[in-house]
Amino acid sequence: MRTGQPTRLQMPALGFDQPVRAMGLNNGAINPPPHVVQWYTGSVRPGSTGISVIAGHVAPYGGRAGIFSRLNNLSVGDTVTIGYAGGGERTFRVYAKDAVGKTELQRDSRVWGSSSRPVVALITCDSSAPSQGGHSTRNYVVWASPV
């Protein structure tokens, strides 16, 4: 299947349906604006061979919950659907989830390595982790592959 630029992310188990914005690094990091789902343009397009990174904040901002505040409620077996510019969509099934230290995540091959199949890595901060300097010490990652 040919993939275009991702424009929408749906997680039916969470009642989640939000637009996706293509963005690169922000001050040297993947750091989407509040209430924005970011597809990191330094990764492959979701559905292409390799690992695609999609990020969002868990922390509340402006009196509203973070866009990925319920990401940890996804279960293995749940589905995630990506909508593409120009139409079309592709469904992925969650196969793993994990809390990963911020430093470890920077070199985690499950996110930054290669893959012979399409993988989507959904990333946010781990709201249950201790905070250091106002930031969570861990990230929460959900991995999904095409159905």
Protein Blocks (a to p, Z undefined) as FASTA:
>chain_A
ZZdddfbdcdfknopacdddddddeehiacddehiacddfkbccehiacjddddddfbdg
ehiacfklmmmmpcehiacddddehiacdddddfbdcdddfklmmmmmklmmccfbdcdd
dddddfkbcceehiafbdcddddddZZ
